[in-house]
Amino acid sequence: MNLSPKHLIKILEEQGFFYKRTKGSHQLYYNPITNKTVIVPVHGGKDMRKGTFLAVLKQAGIDKTELN
């Protein structure tokens, strides 16, 4: 499973989220259809922890079984 922030951002954008702003090392993505906002931590080239990755997906309303 690819746990990079770039991969997560790609998934979010495919689901209708768009980049809104950055504060420090966190990027905010918003979906106007579902009115949901999620924060993606982007810490250099580091991968995210699996729990963090899945938590962001859950906040976005994306089921992890739909990914593969």
Secondary structure, DSSP 8 states (H G I E B T S, - for coil): ----HHHHHHHHHHTT-EEEEEETTEEEEEETTTTEEEEEE--TT----HHHHHHHHHHHT--GGG--
